Amino acid sequence: MTELPTWLSPLLDAEQMRGVDRWAIDERGVPGLELMERAGAGVVLELARVAREGPVTVFCGKGNNGGDGLVVARLLRAECREVTVVCVAAPEQFTGDARANLDRLSGAAPVRLDGLPWAHEPAAAKRGAAPDVALFARGVTVVDALLGTGFEGEPRGAVADAIALIDAARAHTVSIDVPSGVDASSGEVAGVAVRASLTATFHAAKPGLWINPGKAHAGAVALVDIGIPRGAPARASVGLITPAVLATLPRRGAAATKFTSGHVVVVGGSLGLSGAPTMSARASMRAGAGYVTVCVPRSLAQVIAASGTPELMTRALPEREGILTADALEPALEASARGGALALGPGLGRDQAALEFARALAREAGAPLVLDADGLNAHAGALDGLRLRSAPTVLTPHAGELARLLGCDSAEIERRRLHHVRSAAQQSGAVVLLKGDDTLIARPDGLVAVSPGASPALATAGTGDVLTGVIAALLAQGLDAFAAAAAGVWMHAHAGRRAALRVGAPEGVIASDVIAELPAARTAAAGGASDREAGAGSGG
C-alpha cells in the first residue's frame, strides 16, 4: 500500500488506532490513564458546546470506551451537573484503566439498565429486568460510551438493550469515538446501533464515521486531540478528500490550444436519450476540456447539434432504429484515438447490440476511459475483462449498477459499501467510484478516498452524466485516474451546493444548473467540503 496523497486526510481504522495507542503508551511513555483522562475532558468540552445545562445520562460498557464515559461523568459532576451513570456490566467486570476510573467516580453509584443499583439483587433482576425508560426522564442529554472502535459484529445482551433504549428515547446523544453498534473501520451496521447527534472521536477520524450506513448514525463529527505525540506510525488506507485536491488540477498556460487543454470523446445516446451524452459533453467543457466530440447514433446527431451548445462537435455513428451496433465500433475507435479521454455509456440504452458495442469499444479503445450508465451494465458479471485494458479506467456506478457488476443485490452493496467498492476495483483493475453522499473511490491496491459529503441538490436526473463528463475532462488534462475521480467528485459536490444557493433550494436544482457552476467550483480554494452536508446525493 502506498502512502495517501497529500490531498487526503487520513481516516484510521481500529487496528491502526490501536497501533497508535500502543506506540504512545509503550514508545513515548504516555500513560493510558492519562490518554483516557484527556479523552473524557475533550468530550466534556464538546458537550459544553451542544448541551450547556441540564441533566445527563452516561451509558458505559466495561471496556476503555466505558472508561472514557466514566471520566466524562466524573468531570460533569465536578461542574455540578446532574449525572446518572448506567453500566451494562457489573463493577467487578471492569478492569485496567476503566476500573480505575470507576473507582474514581464520586457521587451516586452506577445503576443497571433497569435503574436499580448494582448492589441490589432482587429475584426479578436475576431473571433480567426490563430497561428503565425513566432513566431518560432524568437525562435530556445522553452520552454513549458502550462500545468503542474495536467493536465488530452485532451488539447483544444488555448492550443491545441499552442501544435500543437510547434510540427509542430520541434524546440528544453524544457518542464517544464511534456510535455503539457501528463498525469504526468500515461503517457497517450488523444490528442495532446508536443514532448520535454528535460523535466526539479521538486523534483521527475513523472510516466508519464517514462511510454509510455508519455515517448516517454519526451525526456531526468532532475531532478531539488527546495528546498523542507527533510522529505516530499510522499507514492509513482510507482518506477523506480535502479541497487541496484542486491543487492537482492543471491550469491553462499562454501557449495552450484547444487540443492541449484536453480532448474528450463522449460515446452514447439512443432513441429518446439524447440528453445524457449532451450533458456529459457540456460538463466536460465546463470542467476545462478544450475540445469535446459527441459520438451518437446518426439519427441523434442533428438533435444534439441543435441543442443550444454550438461549441460541441458531433459525429454520427451507424445505428439500427436509434441504437448503436457493431458497425459503429470502427468509427468510434477512430474518434477515441484522437481524444485525450473517452466517456462511454451515457444514454446508450440496454439493447443487446448496444451493450455488445460498449464491451468491444471499452476493450479496444486505447484512451483513458470513464464508464457510466449502460456502459457499466454492459460489463455486468464480466468485470475482470476490463483488466485487459492498457489505459486507465474509471467506473462510476451507483449501488444498483455495482450490484449488477458484482452479481448481488443493491441492499448488500449498501450494507458493505467499503468492502464491495474495493472488491470491484480489485476485480476490474480499475478505479471504481461508488456514488452516494459518501462517494467512495477505490484503487485496485485497496486505497480508498471518501467524499466528505455531496448535496441534496445532486439527487436529480442527469447529475451522474455531469460527473462522468467532469472526470473525463480531468483525465484528458493529464490527471491520473484516482486523482481525476477524486477531484471530479469534489468539484461536482461543490457545484451542487453552489447551484442550490443560486436557485434558492436543493429541490429546484437541475443538472444544467450544476454544469453552470463547475468553473467556479474548479477554482474554489476552500469551503463547503469540510463539514458534513445534510441529505444524500447519489449522482443521478
C-alpha positions in Angstrom: 0.0 0.0 0.0 1.4 3.4 -1.0 1.1 6.4 1.2 -2.0 8.6 1.0 -1.8 11.6 -1.4 -1.4 14.8 0.4 -5.0 15.9 -0.5 -6.5 13.1 1.6 -7.0 13.5 5.3 -6.2 10.0 6.9 -9.0 8.0 8.4 -7.6 5.4 10.9 -9.3 2.1 11.2 -9.5 0.1 14.5 -6.2 -1.7 14.1 -4.3 1.4 13.1 -5.7 3.3 16.0 -4.7 0.5 18.4 -1.2 0.8 17.0 -1.2 4.5 17.6 -2.3 4.0 21.2 0.3 1.3 21.8 3.0 3.5 20.4 2.1 6.4 22.6 2.0 4.3 25.7 4.9 1.9 25.0 7.3 4.1 22.9 6.5 7.6 24.2 5.6 6.8 27.8 2.2 8.4 27.8 0.1 6.5 30.5 -3.1 5.0 29.2 -4.9 6.5 32.2 -3.7 10.0 31.0 -5.0 9.4 27.5 -8.4 8.3 28.9 -8.5 11.5 31.1 -7.8 13.7 28.1 -10.4 11.9 26.0 -13.1 12.4 28.7 -12.1 16.0 29.1 -12.4 16.6 25.3 -15.9 15.0 25.3 -16.9 17.3 28.1 -15.8 20.4 26.1 -17.8 19.2 23.1 -20.8 18.6 25.4 -20.5 22.2 26.6 -20.9 23.4 23.0 -24.1 21.4 22.4 -25.7 20.9 25.9 -24.6 23.6 28.3 -27.0 22.7 31.0 -29.4 20.1 32.2 -29.1 16.5 33.4 -27.0 13.9 31.6 -27.2 10.1 31.5 -24.0 8.3 30.6 -24.2 4.7 29.4 -21.0 2.8 30.0 -19.7 -0.5 28.7 -16.9 -2.4 30.6 -14.1 -1.6 28.2 -12.0 1.5 27.6 -14.9 3.3 25.9 -16.8 2.9 29.1 -13.8 4.2 31.0 -13.9 7.3 28.8 -17.6 7.7 29.8 -16.8 7.4 33.5 -14.3 10.2 33.1 -17.0 12.3 31.4 -19.4 11.6 34.3 -16.8 12.5 37.0 -15.9 15.8 35.3 -19.5 16.7 34.7 -20.3 16.1 38.4 -17.4 18.3 39.3 -19.2 21.0 37.4 -22.3 20.3 39.5 -24.2 18.7 36.6 -26.8 16.1 37.5 -25.4 12.9 36.1 -26.8 9.3 36.1 -24.3 6.6 35.2 -25.7 3.4 33.7 -23.3 0.4 33.5 -24.3 -2.6 31.4 -21.8 -4.8 33.2 -21.2 -5.5 36.9 -18.5 -3.3 38.5 -16.3 -6.4 39.1 -16.1 -7.0 35.4 -14.3 -3.6 34.9 -10.5 -3.9 34.6 -7.5 -1.8 33.9 -8.0 1.9 33.3 -11.7 1.6 33.1 -11.8 0.1 36.6 -9.5 2.8 37.9 -12.0 5.5 36.6 -14.9 3.5 38.1 -13.1 3.7 41.5 -12.6 7.5 41.0 -16.2 8.2 40.3 -17.8 10.3 43.1 -21.4 10.8 43.9 -24.2 8.3 43.2 -23.0 4.8 42.3 -23.7 3.4 38.8 -27.0 1.7 38.2 -28.0 -1.2 36.0 -30.1 -0.8 32.9 -33.2 -1.5 35.0 -32.4 1.6 37.1 -31.5 -0.3 40.2 -28.1 -0.2 42.0 -25.8 -3.0 41.1 -25.6 -4.0 44.7 -29.4 -4.6 44.7 -30.2 -8.2 43.5 -34.0 -8.8 43.6 -35.3 -12.0 42.1 -36.6 -10.1 39.1 -33.2 -8.8 38.3 -31.7 -12.2 38.2 -34.2 -13.2 35.5 -33.3 -10.0 33.6 -35.5 -7.0 34.4 -36.7 -4.7 31.7 -34.8 -1.5 30.9 -36.0 1.6 32.8 -37.3 4.3 30.4 -37.4 6.6 33.4 -33.6 7.0 33.0 -34.4 9.5 30.3 -36.8 11.5 32.4 -33.6 12.4 34.3 -31.4 12.7 31.3 -32.1 15.2 28.5 -28.6 14.5 27.1 -27.2 11.0 26.7 -23.6 10.1 26.4 -23.0 6.8 24.6 -19.9 5.1 26.0 -21.0 1.5 25.4 -18.7 0.2 22.6 -15.5 1.6 21.1 -13.6 1.4 17.9 -12.6 -2.3 18.5 -16.2 -3.5 18.2 -17.2 -5.7 15.3 -20.3 -7.7 14.6 -23.7 -7.3 16.2 -24.4 -6.0 19.7 -26.0 -8.5 22.1 -27.5 -8.8 25.5 -27.6 -5.7 27.8 -25.5 -3.7 25.3 -28.1 -4.2 22.6 -30.9 -3.4 25.1 -29.2 -0.2 26.0 -28.7 0.9 22.4 -32.4 0.2 21.7 -33.4 2.2 24.7 -31.2 5.2 23.7 -32.6 5.2 20.2 -36.2 4.8 21.3 -35.8 7.8 23.7 -34.8 10.1 20.8 -32.6 12.1 23.3 -29.8 14.4 22.2 -27.0 11.8 22.1 -23.2 12.3 22.1 -21.3 9.1 21.2 -17.7 8.6 22.3 -15.3 7.8 19.5 -17.9 5.9 17.4 -21.6 5.3 17.8 -22.1 2.0 19.5 -23.0 -0.7 17.0 -21.2 0.9 14.1 -18.0 -0.8 12.8 -15.4 2.0 13.1 -13.3 0.5 10.3 -16.0 0.0 7.6 -19.2 1.8 8.6 -21.1 -1.5 8.6 -24.0 -1.9 11.0 -24.9 -5.5 11.6 -27.6 -5.0 14.2 -28.9 -2.1 16.4 -26.7 1.0 16.5 -26.9 4.3 18.3 -28.0 7.3 16.2 -25.9 10.1 17.6 -26.4 13.8 17.3 -22.7 14.2 17.7 -19.7 11.9 17.7 -16.6 13.0 19.5 -13.8 10.9 18.1 -10.1 10.8 19.2 -6.9 11.7 17.5 -8.1 11.0 14.0 -11.5 10.4 12.4 -12.5 6.8 11.6 -13.7 5.4 8.2 -17.0 4.3 9.8 -17.9 7.8 10.7 -17.8 8.9 7.0 -19.0 5.7 5.2 -22.6 4.7 5.2 -24.5 3.3 6.9 -22.3 4.3 9.8 -22.2 7.9 8.6 -25.9 8.1 9.0 -25.5 7.2 12.7 -22.6 9.5 13.5 -24.3 12.9 13.3 -21.8 15.8 13.4 -18.2 14.6 13.9 -15.9 16.5 16.3 -12.2 15.6 16.3 -10.7 15.6 19.9 -6.9 15.9 20.4 -6.0 13.6 23.3 -2.3 14.4 23.2 -0.9 11.6 21.1 2.7 12.8 20.4 3.6 13.8 16.8 5.1 11.1 14.6 2.7 8.3 15.5 3.1 5.5 12.9 -0.2 5.0 11.1 -0.3 3.9 7.5 -3.9 4.7 6.6 -5.5 3.1 3.6 -8.6 5.3 3.6 -8.7 9.1 3.5 -11.2 12.0 3.3 -11.0 14.2 0.2 -10.0 17.8 1.1 -10.1 20.9 -1.1 -6.4 20.5 -1.5 -7.2 18.1 -4.3 -7.8 21.1 -6.5 -4.1 21.8 -6.4 -3.7 18.7 -8.7 -5.7 20.4 -11.5 -3.7 21.7 -14.4 -4.1 25.4 -15.4 -4.1 26.7 -19.0 -0.9 28.5 -20.0 -0.4 31.2 -22.6 0.6 28.6 -25.2 -2.4 26.3 -24.6 -4.6 25.2 -27.5 -8.0 23.6 -27.6 -6.2 20.2 -28.0 -3.6 20.6 -25.3 -6.4 21.7 -23.0 -7.9 18.2 -23.2 -10.0 16.5 -25.9 -12.9 14.4 -24.6 -14.9 12.0 -26.8 -18.4 11.1 -25.4 -19.9 8.0 -26.9 -23.5 7.1 -26.1 -27.1 8.1 -26.8 -30.1 6.2 -28.1 -33.6 6.9 -29.2 -35.2 9.2 -26.5 -31.9 9.5 -24.6 -30.0 12.3 -26.4 -29.8 14.5 -23.2 -27.4 12.2 -21.3 -24.4 12.4 -23.7 -25.1 16.1 -24.3 -24.9 16.8 -20.5 -21.7 14.8 -20.2 -20.2 16.7 -23.1 -21.2 20.1 -21.7 -19.9 19.2 -18.3 -16.5 18.3 -19.8 -16.3 21.7 -21.4 -17.2 23.5 -18.2 -14.6 21.3 -16.3 -11.8 22.6 -18.6 -11.7 20.4 -21.6 -10.7 22.4 -24.7 -12.4 20.2 -27.3 -15.3 17.8 -27.0 -16.8 15.4 -29.6 -20.1 13.6 -29.1 -20.4 10.4 -31.0 -24.1 9.2 -31.2 -26.5 7.3 -33.4 -26.8 9.0 -36.8 -30.5 10.0 -36.1 -29.5 11.9 -32.9 -26.6 13.8 -34.3 -28.7 16.7 -35.7 -30.7 16.8 -32.5 -27.6 17.3 -30.4 -26.1 19.8 -32.9 -29.3 21.9 -32.5 -29.3 21.5 -28.7 -28.1 25.0 -28.0 -24.4 24.2 -27.5 -22.7 25.2 -30.7 -19.3 24.5 -29.3 -19.9 20.8 -29.3 -18.6 18.7 -32.2 -20.8 15.8 -33.2 -20.0 12.6 -35.1 -22.8 10.4 -36.4 -22.3 6.7 -35.9 -24.1 3.8 -37.7 -27.2 2.7 -35.9 -30.3 0.4 -36.1 -33.5 2.1 -35.1 -31.7 4.6 -32.9 -29.4 2.0 -31.3 -25.6 1.8 -31.7 -24.5 -1.5 -33.2 -21.3 -3.3 -34.1 -21.0 -1.2 -37.2 -20.3 1.8 -35.1 -17.2 0.3 -33.5 -14.6 1.3 -36.1 -15.7 5.0 -36.4 -15.9 5.2 -32.6 -12.4 3.8 -32.2 -11.2 6.3 -34.8 -12.7 9.2 -32.9 -11.5 8.0 -29.5 -7.9 7.6 -30.8 -7.9 11.4 -31.4 -9.2 12.2 -27.9 -7.4 12.5 -24.6 -10.2 10.6 -22.8 -13.3 8.6 -23.6 -16.6 8.8 -21.8 -18.7 5.7 -22.6 -22.3 4.9 -21.7 -24.5 8.0 -21.1 -27.8 7.4 -22.7 -26.6 4.2 -24.5 -29.6 2.1 -23.7 -29.8 -1.6 -22.8 -30.4 -3.1 -26.2 -28.2 -6.2 -26.6 -26.5 -4.8 -29.7 -25.6 -1.6 -27.8 -24.2 -3.5 -24.9 -22.1 -5.6 -27.2 -20.8 -2.5 -28.9 -19.9 -1.0 -25.5 -18.0 -4.0 -24.4 -16.0 -4.1 -27.6 -15.2 -0.4 -27.5 -14.1 -0.5 -23.9 -11.9 -3.5 -24.7 -10.2 -2.0 -27.7 -10.0 1.8 -27.0 -6.5 2.9 -26.1 -7.6 6.2 -24.4 -8.3 6.7 -20.7 -11.9 5.7 -20.2 -14.8 6.6 -17.9 -17.6 4.0 -17.9 -21.0 5.1 -16.7 -24.7 4.1 -17.0 -25.2 1.4 -19.6 -21.5 1.3 -20.4 -21.3 -0.3 -16.9 -24.3 -2.5 -17.4 -22.6 -3.9 -20.5 -20.0 -5.4 -18.1 -22.4 -7.0 -15.6 -20.7 -10.2 -14.4 -17.6 -9.5 -16.5 -15.6 -7.0 -14.6 -12.4 -8.9 -15.0 -12.5 -8.3 -18.7 -11.5 -4.7 -18.0 -8.2 -5.8 -16.6 -7.0 -6.3 -20.2 -7.2 -2.6 -21.0 -3.9 -0.8 -21.4 -5.1 2.7 -20.4 -6.5 3.9 -17.1 -10.2 3.2 -16.5 -12.7 4.8 -14.1 -16.0 3.1 -13.3 -18.8 5.3 -11.8 -21.6 3.1 -10.6 -24.4 3.8 -8.1 -25.3 0.9 -5.8 -27.7 -0.7 -8.2 -25.1 -0.7 -11.0 -22.4 -2.0 -8.8 -24.8 -4.8 -7.7 -25.2 -5.8 -11.3 -21.5 -5.7 -11.9 -20.8 -8.0 -8.9 -23.9 -10.2 -9.2 -25.6 -9.3 -5.9 -28.4 -7.0 -4.8 -28.2 -3.3 -4.1 -29.1 -3.8 -0.4 -26.0 -5.9 0.0 -23.9 -3.2 -1.6 -25.3 -0.5 0.7 -24.7 -2.7 3.8 -21.0 -3.2 3.0 -20.0 -0.3 0.8 -16.3 -0.2 1.5 -15.9 -3.9 1.1 -17.7 -4.0 -2.3 -16.1 -1.0 -3.9 -12.7 -2.5 -3.0 -13.7 -5.8 -4.4 -14.9 -4.2 -7.7 -11.6 -2.3 -8.1 -9.5 -5.4 -7.5 -11.6 -7.5 -9.9 -11.6 -4.9 -12.7 -8.1 -3.4 -12.3 -9.9 0.0 -12.5 -10.5 2.9 -10.2 -14.1 2.4 -9.0 -16.3 5.3 -7.8 -19.3 4.2 -5.8 -21.7 7.2 -5.8 -23.6 8.5 -2.8 -23.4 11.2 -0.1 -20.3 9.2 1.0 -19.0 8.6 -2.5 -16.1 6.1 -2.3 -13.3 5.9 -4.8 -11.2 2.7 -4.7 -7.9 1.9 -6.4 -7.1 -1.8 -7.2 -4.4 -1.8 -4.5 -7.1 -1.0 -1.8 -6.5 2.7 -1.3 -9.9 4.5 -0.9 -10.8 8.2 -1.0 -14.1 9.2 0.7 -16.1 12.3 -0.2 -16.9 14.3 2.9 -20.5 14.9 1.6 -22.4 15.8 -1.5 -25.6 17.9 -1.6 -29.3 17.0 -1.8 -29.2 19.1 -4.9 -27.5 16.3 -6.8 -30.4 13.9 -6.2 -31.9 14.7 -9.6 -31.7 13.2 -13.1 -28.6 13.9 -15.1 -26.2 14.7 -12.4 -24.5 11.4 -12.9 -23.9 12.3 -16.5 -22.4 15.5 -15.3 -19.9 13.7 -13.1 -18.9 11.4 -15.9 -18.1 14.5 -18.1 -16.1 16.2 -15.3 -13.9 13.1 -14.7 -13.4 12.6 -18.4 -12.2 16.2 -18.8 -9.7 15.8 -15.9 -8.4 12.6 -17.4 -8.0 14.3 -20.7 -6.0 17.1 -19.0 -3.5 14.5 -17.8 -4.6 13.6 -14.2 -4.1 10.1 -13.1 -7.4 8.1 -12.7 -7.5 8.2 -8.9 -6.9 12.0 -8.6 -9.2 12.7 -11.6 -12.1 10.8 -9.9 -11.5 12.5 -6.5 -11.2 16.0 -7.9 -14.2 15.3 -10.1 -16.3 14.3 -7.1 -15.2 17.3 -5.1 -16.0 19.7 -7.9 -19.3 18.0 -8.6 -20.4 18.2 -5.0 -19.3 21.8 -4.6 -21.0 22.8 -7.8 -24.2 21.2 -6.5 -24.0 23.2 -3.3 -23.4 26.4 -5.3 -26.3 25.6 -7.6 -28.7 25.1 -4.6 -27.6 28.5 -3.2 -28.2 30.2 -6.6 -31.6 28.8 -7.3 -32.7 29.0 -3.7 -33.3 25.4 -2.7 -31.8 22.0 -3.4 -35.2 20.8 -4.7 -35.1 23.3 -7.6 -31.7 22.4 -9.0 -31.5 20.6 -12.3 -28.3 19.1 -13.9 -27.8 22.1 -16.1 -27.5 24.3 -13.0 -24.7 22.1 -11.7 -22.9 22.3 -15.0 -23.1 26.1 -14.9 -21.3 26.2 -11.5 -18.4 23.9 -12.4 -16.0 26.7 -13.4 -16.4 28.4 -10.0 -16.2 25.0 -8.2 -12.9 24.2 -10.1 -11.3 27.4 -8.8 -12.6 27.3 -5.2 -9.7 27.1 -2.8 -11.7 26.1 0.2 -15.1 25.9 1.8 -18.0 23.5 1.6 -16.0 20.3 1.8 -15.0 20.0 5.4 -18.4 19.8 7.1 -21.0 17.1 6.8 -23.8 18.1 4.5 -27.4 17.1 5.1 -29.1 14.8 2.6 -27.9 12.4 0.0 -26.7 13.0 -3.5 -26.3 9.8 -5.4 -25.5 11.5 -8.7 -28.5 10.7 -10.8 
